[in-house]
Amino acid sequence: MSSLTLYTPAGVVQQAQHVKRAAKRLAAMGFDVNVDADALARQQRFGGDDATRLQAIHRIAEAAPSVALATRGGYGLSRLLDRLDWTLIAKSIGQGTRWVGQSDLTALQLGLLAHVKDRTLTQTWAGPMACYDFGRSKEEGGVDDVTQDCFAEAMSGLLEAVGFRADKGFDGLETSGLLWGGNLTMVNSLLGTAHFPKIKGGILFLEDVNEHPYRVERSLLQLHQAGVLDQQKAVVLGDFSGWRNSPLDNGYTLKSAVQAVRERTKTPILTGLPFGHVETKVCLPVGAKVTLSVQERDAMLVWGHQH
């Protein structure tokens, strides 16, 4: 039985029952679940003060469970980046720990890629969060079957590819590189810092929530103007949900934003990746070498077994 620890590295858990419900469901899936002692700590909008959350991450790294699953994202990891023991976290990965999450956890995942040279010790998983994906009541939507099954397969080491429906224009594309990225806002927040990984020839995946298309375009252009996009083999966009139309848009959409960026970079930008702040999401091996191939509109990210 794989050990799984739930911990809170960023935003406060608003309802304890979401963590309890997630723990029960994950146990039913066959995991030996442990809830970190400070998972329900509170300090303003955070899951405990900075020292509490930092200690929780280090405590879990030392214990090296099979899976370290964040309860939620929010905001808070940026405060910890200068004090995280990257060597300790990398050591836990070497011992078999799979660090899983998305959103604010992007900062930790990319920080590892920036600070640890040994790529066998930097792979994490972009995937579900305990409260949102496993803690919802049936009235709130319950657990998405695809998300649950993909998570179980990834954590067992058997997941080796994910497929999605891309937009037109990329038939025949095939390229390989290091998979990296995550939440667009968090990726951009690391630009110019010591925590931003300098990756060339990679496959960059991005998603975000509650960001109007013009803000998404601006962030993508920032990555382009910083020289990041042109250095990648491909960019793959996930879900960008939760925004509202503005009376100023006059037909301007997310598609318009993506097209504006495509016209400025030589790197192919695909859309359609089933990942983001949505109920149905795949798991992605951040820091693994992957191959992206497209036949007509059927796209595949393939990486083989990850242990």
C-alpha positions in Angstrom: 0.0 0.0 0.0 1.4 3.4 -1.0 1.7 6.0 1.7 0.1 9.4 1.0 0.4 12.6 3.1 -1.9 15.6 2.8 -0.3 18.9 3.7 -1.0 22.6 3.2 1.9 24.6 1.7 0.0 27.7 0.7 -3.5 28.9 1.2 -5.7 28.2 4.2 -8.1 25.2 4.1 -11.5 26.8 4.6 -13.5 23.7 5.4 -12.0 20.9 7.3 -14.5 18.4 6.0 -13.0 18.7 2.5 -9.7 17.3 3.8 -11.5 14.6 5.8 -13.6 13.6 2.8 -10.5 13.6 0.6 -8.6 11.4 3.1 -11.5 8.9 3.2 -11.8 8.7 -0.6 -8.0 8.4 -1.1 -7.9 5.6 1.5 -10.7 3.9 -0.4 -8.5 4.0 -3.5 -5.9 2.0 -1.6 -3.6 4.7 -0.2 -2.3 4.7 3.4 -3.3 8.3 4.1 -1.8 10.6 6.7 -2.9 14.1 7.3 -0.1 16.4 8.3 -0.4 17.8 11.8 -0.5 21.4 10.5 -2.8 20.8 7.4 -5.6 22.8 9.0 -3.5 25.5 10.5 -4.7 29.1 10.0 -2.9 32.5 9.8 -4.7 35.2 7.8 -5.2 33.7 4.3 -2.5 31.1 4.8 -2.4 27.5 6.0 -0.4 28.6 9.0 2.4 31.2 9.2 5.4 30.9 7.0 7.5 28.9 9.5 4.7 26.4 10.0 4.2 25.8 6.3 8.0 25.6 5.7 8.4 23.1 8.5 5.5 21.0 7.1 7.2 20.8 3.6 10.5 19.8 5.2 8.9 17.4 7.6 7.2 15.6 4.7 10.4 15.6 2.7 12.2 13.9 5.6 9.4 11.3 6.0 9.5 10.7 2.2 6.0 9.2 1.7 5.1 7.6 -1.6 2.9 10.6 -2.4 2.9 14.2 -1.0 -0.4 15.7 -2.1 -1.2 19.4 -1.4 -4.6 20.2 0.0 -4.9 23.3 -2.1 -3.1 26.1 -3.8 -4.0 29.8 -3.3 -1.0 31.8 -2.4 1.9 31.3 -0.1 4.8 29.3 -1.6 6.4 32.4 -3.1 7.1 33.5 0.5 9.0 30.3 1.2 11.2 29.9 -1.9 14.3 31.6 -0.5 14.2 29.2 2.5 13.2 25.9 1.1 15.8 23.1 1.4 15.9 22.0 -2.2 18.4 19.3 -1.5 16.1 17.7 1.1 13.1 17.8 -1.3 15.3 16.3 -4.1 16.4 13.6 -1.7 12.8 12.6 -1.0 12.2 12.3 -4.7 15.2 10.0 -4.9 13.5 7.9 -2.2 10.4 7.7 -4.3 8.2 10.6 -3.2 5.8 12.0 -5.8 5.0 15.6 -5.1 1.7 16.3 -6.6 -0.3 19.5 -7.2 -0.9 22.5 -9.4 -1.6 26.3 -9.2 0.6 27.8 -6.4 2.6 24.5 -6.2 4.1 25.5 -9.6 6.6 27.6 -7.7 7.9 24.6 -5.8 8.0 22.4 -8.9 9.9 25.0 -11.0 12.2 25.9 -8.1 13.4 22.3 -8.0 14.2 22.4 -11.7 16.1 25.7 -11.1 18.1 24.6 -8.1 18.8 20.9 -8.5 21.0 19.8 -11.4 20.3 16.0 -11.2 17.2 15.6 -13.4 16.5 12.2 -11.7 15.8 14.1 -8.5 13.6 16.9 -9.9 10.5 15.2 -11.3 7.2 16.1 -9.7 3.6 15.8 -10.9 1.2 18.4 -12.0 -2.1 17.0 -11.0 -5.1 17.2 -8.7 -5.4 18.8 -5.2 -6.9 17.1 -2.3 -9.7 19.6 -1.4 -10.9 20.5 -4.9 -10.5 17.2 -6.6 -11.1 14.6 -3.9 -12.9 16.7 -1.2 -16.0 17.9 -2.9 -19.4 16.6 -1.7 -21.7 14.9 -4.2 -23.7 18.1 -4.3 -20.5 20.0 -5.2 -19.8 17.6 -8.0 -18.0 14.8 -6.3 -14.8 13.2 -7.8 -14.3 13.3 -11.5 -13.7 9.7 -12.8 -11.0 10.7 -15.3 -9.1 12.7 -12.7 -9.2 9.9 -10.2 -8.2 7.2 -12.6 -5.4 9.2 -14.1 -4.1 10.1 -10.6 -4.2 6.4 -9.5 -2.4 5.3 -12.7 0.2 8.0 -12.4 0.9 7.3 -8.7 1.3 3.6 -9.4 4.0 4.4 -12.0 1.9 3.0 -14.9 0.8 6.2 -16.6 3.0 6.8 -19.7 1.0 9.1 -22.0 -1.9 11.5 -22.2 -3.9 12.4 -25.3 -5.9 15.5 -26.2 -7.6 17.1 -29.1 -5.5 20.0 -30.5 -6.6 22.7 -32.8 -6.0 22.6 -36.5 -2.6 23.3 -38.1 -0.2 21.0 -36.4 -0.7 17.7 -38.2 2.7 15.8 -38.4 4.3 17.7 -35.6 6.7 15.5 -33.5 9.2 16.9 -31.1 10.8 16.0 -27.7 12.0 17.9 -24.7 11.8 18.4 -21.0 8.2 19.0 -19.8 7.9 22.0 -17.6 5.5 24.8 -16.7 2.2 25.0 -14.8 0.2 28.0 -13.7 0.9 30.9 -16.0 0.8 33.6 -13.3 3.2 31.6 -11.1 5.6 30.9 -14.0 5.8 34.6 -14.8 6.2 35.5 -11.1 9.5 33.6 -11.1 11.0 35.3 -14.2 14.1 37.2 -13.3 14.5 35.3 -10.0 16.9 32.5 -9.0 13.9 30.2 -8.9 13.1 30.3 -12.6 14.6 27.3 -14.5 16.6 28.2 -17.6 15.2 25.4 -19.9 16.0 25.3 -23.6 14.4 22.9 -26.0 11.6 22.1 -23.6 7.9 21.6 -23.9 6.2 24.2 -21.9 2.6 23.7 -20.6 0.5 26.5 -19.2 -2.9 27.1 -17.6 -4.6 29.7 -15.5 -7.9 30.7 -13.9 -9.8 34.0 -13.5 -7.5 35.7 -16.0 -9.1 37.6 -18.9 -7.7 36.7 -22.3 -5.9 40.1 -22.5 -4.1 39.2 -19.3 -3.2 35.8 -20.7 -1.9 37.4 -23.8 0.2 39.9 -21.8 1.7 37.1 -19.7 2.5 35.0 -22.8 4.1 38.0 -24.5 6.2 38.6 -21.3 7.5 35.1 -21.7 8.2 35.7 -25.4 9.9 39.1 -24.8 12.0 37.5 -22.1 13.3 35.0 -24.7 11.5 32.0 -23.1 9.0 31.0 -25.8 11.5 31.0 -28.7 13.8 28.6 -26.8 11.1 25.9 -26.5 10.2 23.1 -28.9 6.5 23.6 -28.2 4.0 25.4 -25.9 0.9 23.4 -24.9 -2.0 25.4 -23.4 -4.5 23.9 -20.9 -7.6 25.4 -19.6 -8.1 29.1 -19.0 -11.4 29.4 -17.3 -13.3 31.7 -14.9 -13.0 35.0 -16.8 -15.8 37.2 -18.0 -16.3 39.1 -21.2 -15.7 42.8 -21.1 -17.8 45.4 -23.1 -14.4 46.5 -24.5 -13.7 43.1 -26.1 -15.6 43.6 -29.4 -14.9 40.0 -30.5 -11.6 39.7 -28.8 -11.4 36.2 -27.3 -8.8 33.7 -25.9 -8.4 32.5 -29.4 -7.5 36.0 -30.5 -4.9 36.3 -27.7 -3.3 33.0 -28.6 -3.2 33.9 -32.3 -1.5 37.2 -31.4 1.3 35.4 -29.6 1.6 32.7 -32.4 2.3 35.5 -34.8 5.3 36.6 -32.8 7.1 33.3 -32.0 8.5 30.5 -34.1 7.5 28.0 -31.5 4.3 26.1 -32.1 1.5 26.9 -29.6 -1.1 24.1 -29.2 -4.3 24.3 -27.2 -6.6 21.7 -25.8 -4.6 20.0 -23.0 -7.0 18.7 -20.4 -5.4 20.4 -17.4 -6.0 23.4 -15.2 -8.5 24.6 -12.6 -11.2 22.3 -13.9 -12.8 19.1 -12.6 -11.4 16.9 -15.4 -7.6 16.9 -15.4 -4.8 14.6 -16.3 -1.5 14.2 -14.5 1.7 15.5 -16.1 5.3 14.5 -15.1 7.0 17.9 -14.6 10.7 17.5 -15.3 10.4 14.4 -17.4 11.5 14.1 -21.0 8.4 13.8 -23.2 7.6 13.4 -26.9 4.8 15.5 -28.3 3.2 14.1 -31.5 0.2 15.2 -33.5 -1.7 13.3 -36.2 -4.4 15.5 -37.8 -5.8 16.9 -34.5 -5.0 14.0 -32.2 -2.1 15.0 -29.9 -0.2 12.8 -27.6 2.3 13.5 -24.8 4.4 10.3 -24.2 7.0 9.7 -21.6 7.0 6.0 -20.8 7.0 4.6 -17.3 8.0 6.9 -14.4 9.2 5.3 -11.2 
